[in-house]
């Protein structure tokens, strides 16, 4: 989404919400944004062609609303900004020992409700499974003290899935990834999980028992 598109998408969302239509006019939008009516009309046409908005004529002028694609673009922007503003304070790094998990990571990361949101965070599909690290609980609390990026829970026909708190980080200063704490978990307070777009064991040549370092980014 281009800069001008973001401004218009945010204006629509702030005044009408993510799913409702905004009743307005090009004149009103021009006054609100500082663009000319011609520029507003051109921007709306371009956003409609890009599949970001839907619009139609109304008695007051036009009705315009975000499409699913438009909402998704704003969600991606939101996740990126949350990642920037939620970085832990300098020095809050984690050292952990690589261990086997409970065998549930592959199942959960393969759920489409999670995969689509992880894709927004990583910019690519998440590798199925999580890396499990045994850490000092106090250090984990310090590392996760900043505001996390939220992955929302969802429901399927079979069951419900809880939300996940995520923190952007690097592993051994080589691989960009996310440290995660599911809202529903059987792990104790000395375990944290890591997700990435690649198989981190193969990428970094690490094995059970190795000590790895997790740094905020």
Secondary structure by P-SEA (a helix, b strand, c coil): ccaaaaaaaaaaaaaccccbbbbbcaaaaaaaccccaaaaaaaaaaaaaaccbbbbbccccbbbbbcaaaaaaaaaaaaaaaaaaacccccbbbbbbbbbcccaaaaaaacaaaaaaaaaaaccccccbbbbbbccaaaaaaaaccccccccccccccbbbbbbbbbbbbccccbbbbbbbbccccccccbbbbbccccccccccccccbbbbbbcc
